[in-house]
Amino acid sequence: MYEKDNISKILKALSHKDRLDIVIGLYHNECSVSECQKKMKLPQSTISQHLKTIMEAGITESKRSGTTICYKVVNKFAIELIELIDK
């Protein structure tokens, strides 16, 4: 079972449409800030701020490859939500 505090943080982070879109995109294909920016057509700073919120909620993790940081969804509750949304 999931802890209510964690669920609350995740739901709050995903309550913003752009953050939800970012998380759904990262679920399907891990990518960098610049790749997210190209797909979503939002400013880099906006994507970075959203990713910070998403990471602080424990939804994603990042991995550095040279100068690029790639993000992927790792939280099981968030994955279950995305799978429900994608049906």
N, CA, C and O atoms as CSV, one atom per row, in Angstrom:
chain,resi,resn,atom,element,x,y,z
A,1,MET,N,N,0.837,-1.186,0.000
A,1,MET,CA,C,0.000,0.000,0.000
A,1,MET,C,C,0.885,1.254,0.000
A,1,MET,O,O,1.989,1.241,0.544
A,2,TYR,N,N,0.402,2.307,-0.600
A,2,TYR,CA,C,1.155,3.544,-0.694
A,2,TYR,C,C,0.864,4.450,0.506
A,2,TYR,O,O,-0.239,4.440,1.053
A,3,GLU,N,N,1.868,5.231,0.905
A,3,GLU,CA,C,1.694,6.171,2.003
A,3,GLU,C,C,0.912,7.393,1.520
A,3,GLU,O,O,1.139,7.891,0.418
A,4,LYS,N,N,-0.014,7.869,2.359
A,4,LYS,CA,C,-0.870,8.993,1.973
A,4,LYS,C,C,-0.079,10.262,1.694
A,4,LYS,O,O,-0.439,11.023,0.796
A,5,ASP,N,N,0.990,10.506,2.444
A,5,ASP,CA,C,1.809,11.699,2.194
A,5,ASP,C,C,2.424,11.656,0.804
A,5,ASP,O,O,2.440,12.661,0.092
A,6,ASN,N,N,2.930,10.487,0.420
A,6,ASN,CA,C,3.534,10.350,-0.912
A,6,ASN,C,C,2.493,10.507,-2.002
A,6,ASN,O,O,2.746,11.161,-3.014
A,7,ILE,N,N,1.328,9.914,-1.807
A,7,ILE,CA,C,0.253,10.025,-2.797
A,7,ILE,C,C,-0.134,11.489,-2.974
A,7,ILE,O,O,-0.321,11.958,-4.096
A,8,SER,N,N,-0.251,12.194,-1.876
A,8,SER,CA,C,-0.627,13.606,-1.919
A,8,SER,C,C,0.391,14.424,-2.711
A,8,SER,O,O,0.002,15.261,-3.526
A,9,LYS,N,N,1.682,14.199,-2.488
A,9,LYS,CA,C,2.734,14.921,-3.212
A,9,LYS,C,C,2.671,14.630,-4.708
A,9,LYS,O,O,2.822,15.525,-5.540
A,10,ILE,N,N,2.448,13.371,-5.026
A,10,ILE,CA,C,2.392,12.964,-6.436
A,10,ILE,C,C,1.184,13.589,-7.124
A,10,ILE,O,O,1.305,14.147,-8.214
A,11,LEU,N,N,0.019,13.494,-6.486
A,11,LEU,CA,C,-1.189,14.057,-7.082
A,11,LEU,C,C,-1.082,15.573,-7.243
A,11,LEU,O,O,-1.543,16.129,-8.240
A,12,LYS,N,N,-0.478,16.233,-6.272
A,12,LYS,CA,C,-0.293,17.683,-6.368
A,12,LYS,C,C,0.619,18.028,-7.550
A,12,LYS,O,O,0.339,18.959,-8.306
A,13,ALA,N,N,1.706,17.277,-7.701
A,13,ALA,CA,C,2.627,17.525,-8.824
A,13,ALA,C,C,1.948,17.272,-10.164
A,13,ALA,O,O,2.180,18.006,-11.126
A,14,LEU,N,N,1.116,16.244,-10.235
A,14,LEU,CA,C,0.468,15.888,-11.496
A,14,LEU,C,C,-0.796,16.695,-11.771
A,14,LEU,O,O,-1.406,16.548,-12.830
A,15,SER,N,N,-1.194,17.545,-10.830
A,15,SER,CA,C,-2.419,18.315,-11.014
A,15,SER,C,C,-2.261,19.433,-12.052
A,15,SER,O,O,-3.252,19.997,-12.516
A,16,HIS,N,N,-1.029,19.746,-12.408
A,16,HIS,CA,C,-0.775,20.752,-13.448
A,16,HIS,C,C,-0.700,20.043,-14.797
A,16,HIS,O,O,0.031,19.064,-14.945
A,17,LYS,N,N,-1.454,20.535,-15.780
A,17,LYS,CA,C,-1.541,19.867,-17.084
A,17,LYS,C,C,-0.177,19.649,-17.737
A,17,LYS,O,O,0.097,18.564,-18.252
A,18,ASP,N,N,0.677,20.667,-17.719
A,18,ASP,CA,C,1.978,20.529,-18.362
A,18,ASP,C,C,2.841,19.484,-17.653
A,18,ASP,O,O,3.548,18.718,-18.307
A,19,ARG,N,N,2.787,19.451,-16.320
A,19,ARG,CA,C,3.565,18.433,-15.600
A,19,ARG,C,C,3.030,17.045,-15.892
A,19,ARG,O,O,3.806,16.101,-16.042
A,20,LEU,N,N,1.716,16.909,-15.975
A,20,LEU,CA,C,1.133,15.618,-16.326
A,20,LEU,C,C,1.600,15.199,-17.717
A,20,LEU,O,O,1.966,14.042,-17.925
A,21,ASP,N,N,1.590,16.124,-18.662
A,21,ASP,CA,C,2.059,15.828,-20.027
A,21,ASP,C,C,3.535,15.412,-20.027
A,21,ASP,O,O,3.925,14.485,-20.736
A,22,ILE,N,N,4.344,16.103,-19.230
A,22,ILE,CA,C,5.768,15.761,-19.147
A,22,ILE,C,C,5.939,14.346,-18.602
A,22,ILE,O,O,6.707,13.555,-19.150
A,23,VAL,N,N,5.228,14.028,-17.528
A,23,VAL,CA,C,5.366,12.706,-16.908
A,23,VAL,C,C,4.884,11.613,-17.858
A,23,VAL,O,O,5.523,10.567,-17.966
A,24,ILE,N,N,3.786,11.836,-18.535
A,24,ILE,CA,C,3.309,10.843,-19.510
A,24,ILE,C,C,4.348,10.656,-20.605
A,24,ILE,O,O,4.629,9.527,-21.008
A,25,GLY,N,N,4.918,11.746,-21.087
A,25,GLY,CA,C,5.961,11.651,-22.111
A,25,GLY,C,C,7.184,10.910,-21.617
A,25,GLY,O,O,7.752,10.095,-22.344
A,26,LEU,N,N,7.601,11.185,-20.379
A,26,LEU,CA,C,8.775,10.504,-19.817
A,26,LEU,C,C,8.502,9.029,-19.551
A,26,LEU,O,O,9.415,8.204,-19.606
A,27,TYR,N,N,7.267,8.704,-19.267
A,27,TYR,CA,C,6.896,7.294,-19.070
A,27,TYR,C,C,7.127,6.513,-20.359
A,27,TYR,O,O,7.611,5.382,-20.332
A,28,HIS,N,N,6.781,7.118,-21.472
A,28,HIS,CA,C,6.921,6.448,-22.762
A,28,HIS,C,C,8.342,6.496,-23.312
A,28,HIS,O,O,8.747,5.614,-24.069
A,29,ASN,N,N,9.102,7.530,-22.930
A,29,ASN,CA,C,10.446,7.680,-23.492
A,29,ASN,C,C,11.244,8.639,-22.619
A,29,ASN,O,O,10.972,9.839,-22.610
A,30,GLU,N,N,12.232,8.120,-21.881
A,30,GLU,CA,C,13.032,9.020,-21.067
A,30,GLU,C,C,13.754,10.005,-21.978
A,30,GLU,O,O,14.187,9.657,-23.077
A,31,CYS,N,N,13.875,11.242,-21.500
A,31,CYS,CA,C,14.523,12.252,-22.337
A,31,CYS,C,C,15.072,13.395,-21.494
A,31,CYS,O,O,14.876,13.441,-20.280
A,32,SER,N,N,15.754,14.305,-22.151
A,32,SER,CA,C,16.380,15.457,-21.506
A,32,SER,C,C,15.428,16.652,-21.522
A,32,SER,O,O,14.355,16.603,-22.123
A,33,VAL,N,N,15.841,17.719,-20.852
A,33,VAL,CA,C,15.059,18.953,-20.828
A,33,VAL,C,C,14.875,19.483,-22.247
A,33,VAL,O,O,13.774,19.884,-22.624
A,34,SER,N,N,15.944,19.485,-23.027
A,34,SER,CA,C,15.837,20.039,-24.390
A,34,SER,C,C,14.899,19.200,-25.262
A,34,SER,O,O,14.176,19.748,-26.094
A,35,GLU,N,N,14.903,17.886,-25.080
A,35,GLU,CA,C,13.974,17.036,-25.838
A,35,GLU,C,C,12.530,17.298,-25.414
A,35,GLU,O,O,11.632,17.354,-26.254
A,36,CYS,N,N,12.311,17.459,-24.111
A,36,CYS,CA,C,10.968,17.800,-23.611
A,36,CYS,C,C,10.532,19.149,-24.177
A,36,CYS,O,O,9.382,19.325,-24.579
A,37,GLN,N,N,11.461,20.090,-24.200
A,37,GLN,CA,C,11.165,21.433,-24.694
A,37,GLN,C,C,10.717,21.382,-26.151
A,37,GLN,O,O,9.749,22.045,-26.526
A,38,LYS,N,N,11.406,20.609,-26.965
A,38,LYS,CA,C,11.061,20.506,-28.381
A,38,LYS,C,C,9.675,19.891,-28.564
A,38,LYS,O,O,8.894,20.343,-29.401
A,39,LYS,N,N,9.377,18.857,-27.776
A,39,LYS,CA,C,8.089,18.175,-27.906
A,39,LYS,C,C,6.935,19.040,-27.407
A,39,LYS,O,O,5.859,19.050,-28.004
A,40,MET,N,N,7.158,19.763,-26.316
A,40,MET,CA,C,6.068,20.510,-25.694
A,40,MET,C,C,5.998,21.962,-26.130
A,40,MET,O,O,4.989,22.630,-25.904
A,41,LYS,N,N,7.062,22.458,-26.753
A,41,LYS,CA,C,7.119,23.845,-27.216
A,41,LYS,C,C,6.888,24.837,-26.072
A,41,LYS,O,O,6.146,25.809,-26.209
A,42,LEU,N,N,7.542,24.564,-24.945
A,42,LEU,CA,C,7.535,25.455,-23.789
A,42,LEU,C,C,8.962,25.942,-23.557
A,42,LEU,O,O,9.908,25.280,-23.982
A,43,PRO,N,N,9.138,27.078,-22.897
A,43,PRO,CA,C,10.494,27.561,-22.609
A,43,PRO,C,C,11.280,26.559,-21.754
A,43,PRO,O,O,10.713,25.844,-20.928
A,44,GLN,N,N,12.583,26.527,-21.974
A,44,GLN,CA,C,13.455,25.609,-21.236
A,44,GLN,C,C,13.327,25.814,-19.732
A,44,GLN,O,O,13.314,24.849,-18.969
A,45,SER,N,N,13.233,27.067,-19.310
A,45,SER,CA,C,13.131,27.349,-17.875
A,45,SER,C,C,11.840,26.795,-17.287
A,45,SER,O,O,11.827,26.340,-16.143
A,46,THR,N,N,10.763,26.828,-18.051
A,46,THR,CA,C,9.482,26.277,-17.588
A,46,THR,C,C,9.578,24.766,-17.443
A,46,THR,O,O,9.124,24.206,-16.445
A,47,ILE,N,N,10.164,24.106,-18.431
A,47,ILE,CA,C,10.342,22.654,-18.364
A,47,ILE,C,C,11.205,22.301,-17.158
A,47,ILE,O,O,10.886,21.370,-16.420
A,48,SER,N,N,12.282,23.029,-16.956
A,48,SER,CA,C,13.171,22.765,-15.822
A,48,SER,C,C,12.440,22.920,-14.488
A,48,SER,O,O,12.614,22.099,-13.587
A,49,GLN,N,N,11.630,23.962,-14.358
A,49,GLN,CA,C,10.868,24.166,-13.122
A,49,GLN,C,C,9.883,23.028,-12.894
A,49,GLN,O,O,9.744,22.533,-11.775
A,50,HIS,N,N,9.206,22.617,-13.951
A,50,HIS,CA,C,8.256,21.500,-13.827
A,50,HIS,C,C,8.987,20.212,-13.441
A,50,HIS,O,O,8.516,19.462,-12.586
A,51,LEU,N,N,10.128,19.957,-14.067
A,51,LEU,CA,C,10.886,18.752,-13.745
A,51,LEU,C,C,11.381,18.774,-12.299
A,51,LEU,O,O,11.445,17.730,-11.651
A,52,LYS,N,N,11.724,19.931,-11.803
A,52,LYS,CA,C,12.143,20.050,-10.401
A,52,LYS,C,C,10.998,19.632,-9.482
A,52,LYS,O,O,11.203,18.870,-8.538
A,53,THR,N,N,9.798,20.130,-9.757
A,53,THR,CA,C,8.622,19.771,-8.953
A,53,THR,C,C,8.335,18.283,-9.048
A,53,THR,O,O,8.031,17.637,-8.045
A,54,ILE,N,N,8.431,17.745,-10.248
A,54,ILE,CA,C,8.173,16.318,-10.479
A,54,ILE,C,C,9.190,15.462,-9.730
A,54,ILE,O,O,8.832,14.451,-9.125
A,55,MET,N,N,10.447,15.865,-9.771
A,55,MET,CA,C,11.492,15.109,-9.060
A,55,MET,C,C,11.318,15.205,-7.550
A,55,MET,O,O,11.497,14.216,-6.840
A,56,GLU,N,N,10.970,16.394,-7.055
A,56,GLU,CA,C,10.778,16.561,-5.616
A,56,GLU,C,C,9.620,15.712,-5.096
A,56,GLU,O,O,9.603,15.326,-3.927
A,57,ALA,N,N,8.655,15.423,-5.965
A,57,ALA,CA,C,7.532,14.558,-5.599
A,57,ALA,C,C,7.923,13.087,-5.659
A,57,ALA,O,O,7.139,12.218,-5.278
A,58,GLY,N,N,9.135,12.803,-6.137
A,58,GLY,CA,C,9.612,11.422,-6.204
A,58,GLY,C,C,9.098,10.642,-7.399
A,58,GLY,O,O,9.140,9.412,-7.405
A,59,ILE,N,N,8.615,11.344,-8.407
A,59,ILE,CA,C,8.042,10.679,-9.581
A,59,ILE,C,C,9.122,10.229,-10.552
A,59,ILE,O,O,9.019,9.157,-11.149
A,60,THR,N,N,10.152,11.043,-10.711
A,60,THR,CA,C,11.206,10.742,-11.678
A,60,THR,C,C,12.569,10.677,-11.008
A,60,THR,O,O,12.758,11.094,-9.865
A,61,GLU,N,N,13.497,10.143,-11.763
A,61,GLU,CA,C,14.917,10.175,-11.404
A,61,GLU,C,C,15.669,10.689,-12.615
A,61,GLU,O,O,15.173,10.632,-13.740
A,62,SER,N,N,16.856,11.185,-12.378
A,62,SER,CA,C,17.668,11.681,-13.485
A,62,SER,C,C,18.974,10.907,-13.555
A,62,SER,O,O,19.463,10.364,-12.565
A,63,LYS,N,N,19.520,10.879,-14.770
A,63,LYS,CA,C,20.792,10.200,-15.011
A,63,LYS,C,C,21.606,11.079,-15.943
A,63,LYS,O,O,21.126,11.488,-17.001
A,64,ARG,N,N,22.841,11.368,-15.547
A,64,ARG,CA,C,23.719,12.218,-16.354
A,64,ARG,C,C,24.488,11.357,-17.352
A,64,ARG,O,O,25.021,10.299,-17.019
A,65,SER,N,N,24.523,11.852,-18.585
A,65,SER,CA,C,25.313,11.226,-19.638
A,65,SER,C,C,26.092,12.345,-20.315
A,65,SER,O,O,25.565,13.033,-21.190
A,66,GLY,N,N,27.346,12.528,-19.911
A,66,GLY,CA,C,28.140,13.662,-20.402
A,66,GLY,C,C,27.559,14.954,-19.855
A,66,GLY,O,O,27.488,15.141,-18.640
A,67,THR,N,N,27.143,15.846,-20.746
A,67,THR,CA,C,26.546,17.112,-20.308
A,67,THR,C,C,25.018,17.059,-20.291
A,67,THR,O,O,24.367,18.028,-19.899
A,68,THR,N,N,24.456,15.944,-20.710
A,68,THR,CA,C,23.008,15.801,-20.794
A,68,THR,C,C,22.468,15.039,-19.586
A,68,THR,O,O,23.048,14.042,-19.155
A,69,ILE,N,N,21.358,15.518,-19.053
A,69,ILE,CA,C,20.682,14.819,-17.967
A,69,ILE,C,C,19.368,14.290,-18.517
A,69,ILE,O,O,18.543,15.052,-19.021
A,70,CYS,N,N,19.180,12.975,-18.417
A,70,CYS,CA,C,17.954,12.340,-18.888
A,70,CYS,C,C,17.071,11.998,-17.690
A,70,CYS,O,O,17.562,11.622,-16.626
A,71,TYR,N,N,15.776,12.134,-17.884
A,71,TYR,CA,C,14.801,11.889,-16.830
A,71,TYR,C,C,13.932,10.694,-17.211
A,71,TYR,O,O,13.628,10.477,-18.384
A,72,LYS,N,N,13.534,9.918,-16.187
A,72,LYS,CA,C,12.620,8.809,-16.427
A,72,LYS,C,C,11.705,8.651,-15.218
A,72,LYS,O,O,12.069,9.010,-14.098
A,73,VAL,N,N,10.514,8.111,-15.457
A,73,VAL,CA,C,9.535,7.887,-14.400
A,73,VAL,C,C,9.901,6.608,-13.663
A,73,VAL,O,O,10.111,5.563,-14.279
A,74,VAL,N,N,9.978,6.699,-12.325
A,74,VAL,CA,C,10.348,5.526,-11.525
A,74,VAL,C,C,9.340,5.209,-10.429
A,74,VAL,O,O,9.372,4.114,-9.867
A,75,ASN,N,N,8.449,6.139,-10.113
A,75,ASN,CA,C,7.508,5.921,-9.019
A,75,ASN,C,C,6.379,4.998,-9.461
A,75,ASN,O,O,5.712,5.254,-10.463
A,76,LYS,N,N,6.171,3.920,-8.704
A,76,LYS,CA,C,5.185,2.905,-9.087
A,76,LYS,C,C,3.762,3.439,-9.090
A,76,LYS,O,O,2.973,3.096,-9.970
A,77,PHE,N,N,3.425,4.278,-8.111
A,77,PHE,CA,C,2.076,4.853,-8.067
A,77,PHE,C,C,1.836,5.741,-9.287
A,77,PHE,O,O,0.777,5.672,-9.911
A,78,ALA,N,N,2.818,6.572,-9.623
A,78,ALA,CA,C,2.696,7.442,-10.795
A,78,ALA,C,C,2.574,6.609,-12.067
A,78,ALA,O,O,1.804,6.956,-12.962
A,79,ILE,N,N,3.314,5.532,-12.152
A,79,ILE,CA,C,3.235,4.648,-13.326
A,79,ILE,C,C,1.834,4.053,-13.443
A,79,ILE,O,O,1.274,3.992,-14.537
A,80,GLU,N,N,1.266,3.614,-12.317
A,80,GLU,CA,C,-0.093,3.063,-12.341
A,80,GLU,C,C,-1.102,4.110,-12.802
A,80,GLU,O,O,-2.015,3.801,-13.568
A,81,LEU,N,N,-0.940,5.350,-12.337
A,81,LEU,CA,C,-1.837,6.427,-12.776
A,81,LEU,C,C,-1.718,6.675,-14.279
A,81,LEU,O,O,-2.722,6.817,-14.976
A,82,ILE,N,N,-0.489,6.724,-14.763
A,82,ILE,CA,C,-0.271,6.961,-16.195
A,82,ILE,C,C,-0.905,5.841,-17.020
A,82,ILE,O,O,-1.539,6.092,-18.044
A,83,GLU,N,N,-0.725,4.617,-16.563
A,83,GLU,CA,C,-1.309,3.487,-17.302
A,83,GLU,C,C,-2.829,3.557,-17.322
A,83,GLU,O,O,-3.450,3.174,-18.314
A,84,LEU,N,N,-3.440,4.042,-16.239
A,84,LEU,CA,C,-4.896,4.229,-16.219
A,84,LEU,C,C,-5.312,5.332,-17.185
A,84,LEU,O,O,-6.316,5.200,-17.884
A,85,ILE,N,N,-4.557,6.402,-17.227
A,85,ILE,CA,C,-4.857,7.526,-18.099
A,85,ILE,C,C,-4.694,7.130,-19.566
A,85,ILE,O,O,-5.472,7.568,-20.413
A,86,ASP,N,N,-3.702,6.316,-19.868
A,86,ASP,CA,C,-3.388,5.939,-21.256
A,86,ASP,C,C,-4.318,4.867,-21.828
A,86,ASP,O,O,-4.239,4.560,-23.017
A,87,LYS,N,N,-5.174,4.309,-21.023
A,87,LYS,CA,C,-6.081,3.237,-21.533
A,87,LYS,C,C,-7.035,3.760,-22.564
A,87,LYS,O,O,-7.854,3.004,-23.088
